[in-house]
């Protein structure tokens, strides 16, 4: 069983006797929360289903519901069963407590991550982070502290196996970015075999003049130059010649009187706004959307470039016919 791919809510619900269940271990080190138990006791009717590890009959998720059911004098409770190993069941318990109910504390999530690193050393930092609600950097730090460095390859969230030492791939990503700064994060990631977030980190390191390898002590060689960070020059105004040409295109019946032509005109007009308007748009984009909008902008630029190339090729073919 892959615990990270289990859809808990898709599992069938059955009724089971409380006497068959054991509390088992929980990722929550603080124990039961009396207030949460009191809240559950106020629920009329059946409590939400708990999650049970079938081979051991231990409660994976729902210890507070189990406690409330016993205090109410219930003899049965609704449950969903999962199979797999006990270590896989622990991962499910962590994920379930993070996604709903009473959340785990940061300390509990870190302890859970350290435990999962020990039981699933082949998992990547991002995969452990996804299961515990931590950042990949925090998981990497916990892994370093545990001395776990013997794995040559790790399994990512997508199920793909990648080398544990990604320094070579980071350097290759850096070479691609330097050779073509217009490449999107996803394009570089696909060519090199790393995640877009890793490519983003590499790009940021190059812009700061740092080594693409994730080691703060490793600077670029003295003869290397940081990736230039140039601000786009939108210009003060759209060129008069281009505006005049746009007016002629708007008046051309071949474009004005057809749906496809009108679509093209709207696109050309939209991208012919004044440079000051571009600046206004640039400064009003929320910071958390910078990277997303940049990706779209680069992709649209590549589409327009390809469109222009195909038009020029058609001009050449027509001229030779």
N, C-alpha and C positions, 0 to 999 in steps of 0.2 A: 504494500500500500504506500502511495505517495501522499503523506499527510497534507502537503501544501495544495493538493489538487482535489481534496475531498470537499464536496458541497454538502455541508452538514444538513441544511434545510431540505435537501432532496432525499435524505434517508427516510425510510418508512418509520412510522411511530407505532410503538407497541406498549402494552401495559405490563408492568413487571412488579413482583412482590418486593417490598423494601428489605425483607429478610435475606434476599439473595445478593444484596449489594454491599460493597465495602467502600470506605471513604478513599482509601489509597493516598497517594501523594498529590500535593497541589503546588502550582507555581507561586501561590500566594503565601508568603512566609509570615504575614501578620495574622494568619488564622481567620476564623469566622468574624464577620462584622455583625454585631447584635442588631444594629439599626436596620441593616439590609434584611436580616431574618424577620424582624418585626414588620417590615414593609411587605414581605412575601406572605406573612401570616394574615395580612389584611385582604389578600386576594380571595375572592369567592370562587368556588368551583375548582377545577383542575389547575394545577400548576403547569407552567410551560415545560415541555419535555427536557429531560436531562440527557447527557451524552455518556454512554457506558462502553468500556472496553470489553468486548465479548469474551475473549480468552480468560481474563482474570476477574470479570464482573466488577471492576473498579470504576468509580464515577470519574469520568474525564472532565466533565464540565457540569456544574449544577450542585455543588456541595451545599450551598445555602438553601437551594430548593429541597434537597434531601433532608436537611436539618428541619426546615419548616414543615415538611410532610410528616416527619416523625413527631414533632411537637403537636401537630394537629390531630395525631392519632390515626393517620392514614395507614393503610396496609399495602397500598399499591401506588405506583407513580408512572406517569408516561415517560418513555425513554426511546432514544435512538441508539442503535448499536454500531460500533466500528470495530474492524478487525486490525490486523497488523501487529507490530511489536509494541512493547511497553514504551520504548523510546519514541516511536511514532505517535503513540497515544498522548505522550507528554507534549509534543509539538501541537497536536490538536487542542489540548487543554489551554496552552498559551494563546493560540490564535483565537479560540472561542472567547477567552476572557478579555482579549484586546478589542474584539469586534462588537461585543454587546455585554449587557449586564454591568456588574461592578468592575471597573477597569483595574488593571494591575498598575502598581506604582512603578516609577522608573527603576528603583532598586530591584524590584522583582523581575522586571523585564531584562535587566542586565544579567541577573543570576540565571534566568531562563536561557538567555543567549549563550552564556558560558557553558551551561549544561548541554545545549544543543550542539555547540561546537565540539564537545567531547563525544557525543553519541552519533553525530553526523558530520565528521571532519571533512567529508568529501563535498559538502555543500559550500557554495560561494558565500562571500560576505553579504551580498545583496539578497540571497535566498534566505539566510538566517535573519537578516534585517527585516525582510518582509513578514516573516513568521512572528517576530517579537515586537514589531512596532518601533524599532530603533533605526538609526541611520547606518549605512554601510560602513562609514568611517568609525563609528563607535564599535561595531562588530569587529572590524579589522584590528582595532586597538585591543579589544578583549582577546582576540586570537593571538596577537603578539605576546600578551602577558601570559597566556597559557602555554606558550612555547610550541604551538602547533605549526610546524613548518615542514613537515615531512611529506605532505601530499603534493604530488607533481601536477595534478589536474583536479579541477573542482566542477561541480554541476551547478549551473545557473538556474534562475527562476524559470527559464524557458526549456529546461531539460537538456540543454546543450552542454557538452563537456569542453572546458577551456583550460589552458595551462594556468597553474596557480601563480606562476611568475609572469606577469603581463608586461614586464619592462620592454621586451622586444616588440610587442604589439604597440605599446605606447610610442616607441621611437618610430615605428613605421607610420603610425597615425600622424606624428609630428612632421615626417617627410611629406606626406600627402597634403597636409594643411599648408606647409610652406610652398609646395609646388603649385597648389591651386587653392588660395584662401577662400574662394567662392563656394567650395564644396560644402554641402550641408553636413550637420552632425551625423545624420542617418546614413548618408552616402559613405562617409569615412568609416563609420562603424561597420557597415556591411562589407566593405572591402577588407578591413583589417580583422574583423571578427571580435570586436569588443562592443560594449554598450554605448549608446549615444551620450550618456552622462559621463563616461570615461573620456570620450572625445572632447566633451565640453571642458573637462578638467585639464586635458592636454592643451587645448587651445588657450585657456586662461593662463596656464603656466608659461606658454610661449610668449604671450603678450606681456607677461611680467618679467620676461628674460630668464625664466627658470628652466631647469631640466624637465623634460616631459615625464621622466620617471618620478614616481611618488616618493620622493625623499628630499626633504627640505635642505639637506646639506649638499645636495648635488646641483651646482649651478652650471649654466651653459659654458662651453669653452670660451676663452677670451676672444677667439676669432669668430665666434658666432654672434649673430645679431638678433635681438628680440623681434618677435613678430610685430611689424608696425601696426600701430593703432591709429589709423587716420580717420578723421571725421569727414563724412561725405560733404562735398561741396555742391550744394543744390543750385548755386547761382542766385543772382538777385531777381531775375525775371526770365521767362521763357523767350527764346530768340524770336525776333520779329519774323524772320523767314519761315520759321516753323509754324508760327501762328497763322501766317498768311497761307501756307500750304494746308493747314488744318481747315481754314475757312473754305478753301477750294474743294477739299474733300467733302465737307459738309454739304456743299452745293451740287456735288456730282450726282446725277440721277441714278447712276449705276449702284451707288451706295445708299443714297437717301431713300430710294423707293423699294428696297428689298430688306427683309427682316435681318438677314445675315449682315448686310451692309450697315444697318443701323446699330447692330450689336458691336461691330468693329468700330464704328464712329464713337459710340459711348465709351469704349475701352480706351481709344486714343485720346479722347477729351479728358477722361479721368486721370490719365498719366501725364497730362500737359499742364498741370496746375503750376502756379507760380512757386518759385523757390522758397519764398517766405512762408507759403502755405505748407510746404513740406516740413519746414522747420517747426511750425506750430504743431503739426501732427506728431512729429518726432518727440517733442518735449511734453506732450500730453499722454503718451503711452505709459500705463502703470508699470513700475519697475518689474513686478513679478511676471509681466508678459513680454519683456524684452526679447528673450531667447525664442519664444514661440513665434512672435511676429517676424523676427529676423529670419527664421527658417522659412516662413511663408514668402517673405520678400525675395530671398535667394532663389527659391523654387520658381516663383513667378518670373524672375529675371532670366532664369535658364529657359523657361518656356518661350519667352519673347525672343531670346537669342536663337533658339531652334526655329521659331516661326520666321525670323528674318533670314536665316540661312536657307530655308526651303524656298522662300520667295525669290531670293537671289539666284538660286539654282534654276527656278522656273524661268527667270529672265534670261539666263544663259541659254537654256534649251530653246526658248522661243526665238532668240536671236540667231541660232544656228540652223533653225528649220527652214 
